[in-house]
Amino acid sequence: MSDIAITISLLALVAVIGLWLGHLKIRGIGIGIGGVLFGGILVGHFTYKYGLTLESHTLHFIQEFGLILFVYTIGIQVGPGFFASLRQSGLKLNLFALMIVLLGALLVIVLHLLFGVELPIILGIFSGAVTNTPSLGAGQQILAELGMTNITETMGMAYAIAYPFGICGILLAIWLIRLFFKIKIDEEHQQFEKESGHDKESLSSLNVKLSNPNISGLKIRDIPGFEAKNVLCSRLKRGDELIVPHADTQVELGDIMHLVGDMPDLHRVQLVVGEIVKESLSTRGTELRSVRVVVTNEQALGKKIRDLKIKQKYEVVISRLNRAGIELVPTSNTSLQFGDVLNLVGRLDAIESVTAVIGNAQQKLQQVQMLPVFIGILLGVLVGSIPIALPGFPVALKLGLAGGPLVVALILARIGSIGKLYWFMPPSANLALREIGIVLFLSVVGLKAGAHFLDTLLSGSGMEWMMYGAIITFVPLMVTGVIARIYGKMNYLTLSGLLAGSMTDPPALAFANGIKENSGAAALSYATVYPLVMFMRIISPQVLAVLLLLFAK
């Protein structure tokens, strides 16, 4: 067999062993995709022992391509949520998650300066301690740009040594916070249920009877509270007739308005309009229907709702818009993106006409437009290669193959589409490409680290690396957890999801979800902080490398 054939065969063997290890669980907790790293270390150990030759250029290409594929698909996945998570509703959670990232970075600087830990080693420990593989790839990229060579093996070993406690440390921190504050899970769950109306990302609705004579005869657009466009009237009942109102519809005393928006905004409008009523404004038994359709028609992509003239032409109102799991109040200035889910209210024949404009071609949701994928990767590599000159620094820095594709993917996912090109990717396709990318990357890292892993682990330096990793894992989680609980008054279930999300760690999320099944609190906070944390985890090794090299001058 040729060297390339041997190399590919061993990578496939690593993937098989690693994925099998990742599925092994102890009390429901496993190492997940991290098993591929340890599968690579195992195969790498025997490869080195028996002197098998691996094709270095093939390994290098597979490692870099796997990293690009992984970070690009991560960016496409979290792009819409990345910007949405910075809204007021998720600001506190993201600030505490940012505190965990910054405390970890600060500990890296302290350990490097205090104990003289080499830069490649401390960055590898940092990535393993926070269980973030893209962080490892970003660290390797920036050190390579700075002229360091033969760092893959060393950083991979440091990462692997710190990784196990990285997983266990999160679970330990969650458990200790529960013990320290003597938390009662049922009480925390009840508290979350009471407050979830303010924290959840879905919109609320109210049926309000118009009893204020001062606004009788006004157009809906002129009623105080509607000018901010945070509240929408999707249905209006006058007597026994249920109609789809327009912004120019005049209201009368006794009208019942079905309002959609965030609860605080709804209450502000309700105080102006009248009183809350329990009367149903269901479309059942009427000519009106409420139907959810998905934007798939290329002619509608990027267009503002007002340009489609859905209300004027068809007397259909868009009452809600769901984008990447986030529900928004649609306004006339809202631009449609591929995959947006619209809730249409109107007559059935009119809705069918609007559906023809919107698309709703379900098969398109399962198709991947490959042209935008490679355009995005190309742009990401180009952006990552742009030199960034810093004053007083001898070498121009670059975002590299980790930062460049990530930044471009975030931006493209936020834009959604350009002409007939759209960057929506079906979740199943995104997950498949992401898993392939991370498996390829970790397989090569494990193979390269396996040659001297046991020697390093069993020597004095291996134990030291493990201790440094435990500090970087545990201290930020405990400090932030205690502050968030005492000063932030954060619900424990929400806090558990925050700690898991700050490490972008699915096993930790599984543990947090298991604290109170069917709660949803942990998953919600995990999803809220995940996009920003993933971005920070990839960027932080590059910033740390620059700072520590400046300190060394």
N, C-alpha and C positions, 0 to 999 in steps of 0.2 A: 504493500500500500504506500501511496505517496504521503509526504509529510502533511499536506493539506487534508487528505482523506482521514489520516489518523487524528488530526486536530479536530475536525468536524465530528468524528465519531466519539471522541472523548467529551466534547461539549454536549453532545446528545446524552451521553451516559451521565454527565454531571446533572443535566436537567432532570433526567428520570429519577436519580437518587435524591436530588435536592427537593423536587416537588413531592416525592413520597415522604421525606422527612418533614416537610412543611405541613403535611396533612395529619401527622401524629399529634395527638393532643393529650395533655394531662389535666384532668378536671376541666375540660372544655377550652383550655388555653394551649395554643401552639405557636410555633415561630413563623408560620406562614411562609411567605416568599423568601424569608431569610434562610430557609432550609437549603436553597440553591447555593448560597455562599458556603455553607458547611459541607454540602455535597462536593463542591469544587475543591475545598481544602482537602477532603478525603482522597479524591481522585488525584489531585495535584501532589499529595504526599507520595503515593505509590508511583506516579509518573516520574517523579524526581528520583525515587529510590531505585527504580529499574532502568533509568536512563533513556526513557522514551523521548524522541525529538518532536517538539511542537513547532509549527510554522508561526514565527513571531509576527509577521506582517498580517497574517490572517487573524490572529488573536487581537491584534491592535485594531484592525478594521471592525471586527465584530463587537469589541468592547465599545468603541466610539459610536458606531451606528445604533447599538442597543440603547446607549445613553440618550442619543438624540431622539430616538423613537419614543422613549419613555417620557422624557421631560416635555416633548411636544404634545403628546396626547394628554398629559396631566394639565398642561396649559389650556388646551381646548376644552377639557372637562370642567375645569374650575373657573375659566375666564369670565362667564356671565356672573357667577356667584362671587368672584373676587371683588368686583366693584360693588355689588349689592351688599356684601357683608360689611362694608365700611359705612353703611347707613347708620343712623342713630340707634336703631334697634339692636344692632350687633356691636356697637362701639365699645361698650364696657368689656364684653367678652374678648374682643380682639386686642384691647389694651392689656388685659391680663395675659393673654397668649403671647403678646409681644414682650411682656416682662420676662416670661420664661425663656424666650429665645435670647434676649439681651443678657440675662443673668448667666446663661450657659456660655455665651460668647465672652463675657467678662471673666468667668472662671478659666476659660482657655488661656486668656492673656496672663492671668495670675500664675497658673501652673507652668506656663512656658517660661515666664521670667523668673519665677521663684525656684523651680527645680531644673531649669535648663533642658526641658523636653524638646527634642528636635521638632521643627515645624511640620514636616510630613507626618510624624508620629502623632503629635497632638491634634492635628486636623483629622487624621484617621480615627483617633479615639473620640473626638468630638462627634463625628458622623455616626459612629457605632453607638455612642452613648445616647444619642437622640433617635436611634433606629431609622435614620433617613438616608437611603441609598443615593438619591440625586445629590445630596450634600457631599457624599464621598466623590462622586464624579466631578462635581464643581471644584472641589479641592484639588483633585488631580490635574484638572484642566489649568487652573490658575498657576499651580507650581510649575507645570510644564511650560506655560507662557513666560514664567520668570526665569527659565533656564535650568531648572532642576531636572535631573535625569534619574532613571531607575527608582522611581518613587512608588510605582504601582504595587509592587510586592509588599513594601514596608507599610504603606497606608492600608492596604487590604488586610494585613495581619493585625494592625492596630484596631481597625474597624471590627474585625471578627472577634477579637478578644473583649472589646467593650460591648458588643452587641447583646450577649445574653442578659447581662444585668440591666441593659437598656430597656428590655422588655419587662423583666421582673421588677425593676425599680419603679416603673409607672404603677404597677399593681400594688406594690408595697406602699407607695405614697398615698394612693386612693384609700387603702385599708387603714393606714395610720391616721389619716385625717378623720376618718369615720370614728376611730377609737378615741382619738384625742378630744374631739368635740362631743362625744357620747351621742352620736346622731341616731335618731329613730327614723328608719326608712319610710314607714307609712306616713308619718307626719310630713316628711319632706315631699312625698308624692302628692299628698293632699294640697300642700302649699303651692306646688308647681301647677296643679290642676286649676287652682284659683287664679293664678297669675298668668297662665299660658295664653289667655286672650290678648295680653299686651306683648307677649314675646314671640308668638308664632308668626310665621311668614304669610299665612293665608289671610285673606280679607274677610271682613265681617259684613253683616247686612242688618238693616232695621226697616220696619214698616212704620211710617210716621204719618199721622193724620193732620192735615193742614187746618189749624184752628186759629192762626194769627191773622186777623183781618187786615193788618198793615201790608201783608205781602200778597193778598188776594188780587188777582189780575196781573201780577208780575210774570214776566217770562222766567223760566227756570234759570237761565244764565244770569239774571239780575238778582236772584235771591242771595243775600249775604251768606257766605260760606262756600258757594259754588265757584267763586272767582278763582280760588286757589287750585281748582281742578283736582282736588284730592278725594272728592265725593262725586258719585255718579248716580243719577236716577234712571234705573233700567226699566222700571214698569210704573204705571200710574193707573189707579182705579178710580173711576168717576161714576158713582152710582153702581150699576151692575156691569159696566163696561170696563174691560182691561185693555189699555192701549200702550204702545211703545212711544214714550215722549221724546221730543227733540229739545234742543237748547232753547228754541223759540216758543215752545209750548207754554201757553198761559195757564197758570194754576188758579183754582177756585177753592173757596171754603168747603171743607168736607172731602177734598181729594185725599186719597191715600197713596203715598209715594214709597216705592221700594228703593231704599238707598244702599249703595255699596261703597265700602271704603274701610279705612282703619277706624277702630272703635272711637278713639278720641276725636277724630274729625267728624264722625257720624253724630256724636253727642253735641258737638258745637252747632252743627246744622239743625239738629233736632230742637235745640233750645230756641232757634229762630222760627222754625216752621210750625211746631205744635207738639203733639203728644204721641208717645209710642203706643201702638195698638198691636194686638195679637192676631188681627184678621189676616188670613192667608191671601197672598197675591200669587198663588200658584197658577201656572198656565194650563193646568189640567181642566178639561171641560170648556176651554175657550179656543178661539182661533189661534192664539199665540202658542209658540213652542220655545223651549230653551234647549239649545243644542251646542255641543262642544265640537269645534272643527280645528284642524291643524293647518298652519300656513305651509304650503308646499309649492304653490304656483310661483315660478320664477318671475312672472310679470308683477307680482305683488311685493317681492322682496325689496326692502329698503324704502318702500313708499310709505308716506305718512297716511294715517287713517283718514284724514280729511281729504286727501287726494283721491281716495277710492270712492268717496261720496256714498258710503253704505247707508247712512241715515236718509239722505236726500232721495236717492234713487229707489231704495228698497224698503224703507221704513223698518230697518233692522238696527238694533243697538248692540254694540259690543260691551257687555256688562263687566267682563273680567278678562284679564290677559295673564297667562301663566308662561313665564320664561325661565327655563332651567330650574324649575321647582319653586320659583319665586312668583307670587301673585302680585300683579300691579293694577292700579286704576288706569285704564286706557284713556288717553286724551286725544284730541284731534292732531296733536303734534307727535304722537308716538309712531316711530318707524317700525315696521314689521320685519321680523327676522324668520329665517327658516326654522321650523320646529315650534314656533309660538303656538300656544293653545288658546283659542278664543272662545268665549262663551257668548253665543249669539241668541238674542231674544227677538222674536218677530213671528209673522205668519210662516207656515211651513213652506209654501211656494216661494216666498221671498227669501227665506233662509237657504233654500236650494239654489236660488240664483246667486246669492252671496258666496255659497260654498264653491260654485263654479269659478268665481273670481279668486277666492282664497286658495283653492287647491284641494286640500283634505285627501290627497293621494297617499293612503297609508303605506303602500309598497315603497314609496320614496323614503319613508322614515327608516327602512331597513337597508337602503342602498348607501354605499359610501362613494362620494365623488372623489376620485383619486387625484384628479388634477389639482384641486385646492390643497390637498395634503402635501403634495410634493412642492407646490409653490410656497406653502408655509414653511416647510423644512428648508428649502433653498434660501428664503428670506431670513430664517433663523440663523442659519450657518453664516450668511453674509453679515448680519448684524453682530453676531458673536465674534466675527473677525475684525471688526472696526477697532482700530487702536484708540485708546482713550489716554491722553497725556495728562499726568498729574504733576503739579508743580513740585519740584524738588525730588521727584522719583526718577531713577535712571532708565526705567523700562516703561514703555507705554502698555497699559493694561487693556485686556479684552474681556468681554462677557463670556467668551468661549463657547464650546459646544453644549454646555449645560445652561448657561444664562441666556444666550442668544435665542435659541428655539423657544425657551420658556416665555421670554418677554414678547416675542412675536406672536406666539400662540395666544397669550392673554389678550393682546390687542385685537387679533383677528377674531377671536371668539366673541369679544365685546362688540366689534363692528357687525359681525354676523354674516354679511354678504356684500359683495361688490359685483354689480351686474348680475350675471347668471351664475357666478361662483358663490357658493355658500360654504361656510366652515362648520356647519352642523355635522356631527358625527354620531350615528346611532350608538347608544350606550354599550351594546354588545360588541360592536366593532371597535370602539374605543378601548374597552377592557381587553379585548384580544390583542390589539397592537401594543397596549401598555404592558401586558403580561409578557409578551414575546420580547419586548425591549428590555425589561428588567431581568428576565431570565438570562438573556444573552450577556448582559453587562455583568451580573453577579457570577455567572459561570466562569467568565474569564478572570475576574478579580479573585475568585476562589482558587482557580487553577494556579495563578501566579503566586498567591499567598501560601499555598499548601506545602511548597518545598521546605520551608523552614518554620512552619507554624508551631509544630510541637516543641521544637528546640527553644523557640522564643517564649512560648507559654510556660514551659517548665523551668526556664531560667528566671533570675531575679527580675529582669526587666519586664517579663510578661505579667508578673504579679503586680508590679508597679503600674503598668498600663491599665490593668483591670481596676485598680484602686482609683486612678485618675478618672476613668470612665464612670465609676460609681458616683464620684463627687459631682461630675458634670450632669449626670442623670438626676440624682436625688435632691441635691440642694435647691436648684431652681424650682422644682415641683413642690417641695415642701414649703419653701418661703412664700411662693405665690399662692399656694393653696390656703395657707394660714391667713395671709393678708386678704385674699378674696372672700374668705369666710367671715373674718372679724370685721373688716372695714367695708367690704363690698356687699356684705349680707347676702352672699350668693347661695342659692339653693344647692344642697349637696349633690343631687343628681345632675344638675347643670354643671357643677364644678367638676364632677367625675368625667363628663364628656369633654369639658374644656381641657383637662389634663391629658386625656387620651389624644385629643385633637392637636394639642401643642407638640406632640411627638409624631403626629401623622401615623399613628400606630393602630391598625385594625384589630389585632388581638386585645389591646387595651380597651378599644371600643366595645368589643364583645364582652369583656369583663364588666365594663361600666353598664352596659345594657342589661346584663344579668343581675345587677343589684336590685332592680325593680322591673320585672318584665312588663312589657306593654306600656311603659311610661312614655318613652319617646323623648324625655328631657335630655338624656345623655347624647342621643343621636343628633338632636337639634343643635346643641352647642358645639358638638364635634364638627358638624357640617358648616356651622357659622364661622369657625376660626380656621378651618382646614385650608381654604385658598390662600389667605394671607400668610399663614405659617409655612406652607409649602414654598411659597415665593421667598420668604425670609430664610428658610433653611438652605435654599440653593445659593442665595446671594451671600449669606453670612461667612462661609469659608473663604470666599474671594476677598471680602473686606478684611477679615482677620489676617489673611496672608499678607496683604498690603501693610496693615498696621504693625504687625509683628516684625516685618522686614524693615520698616521705618524705625522702629524701636532699636533694632539691632545696629543701625548705622551710627 
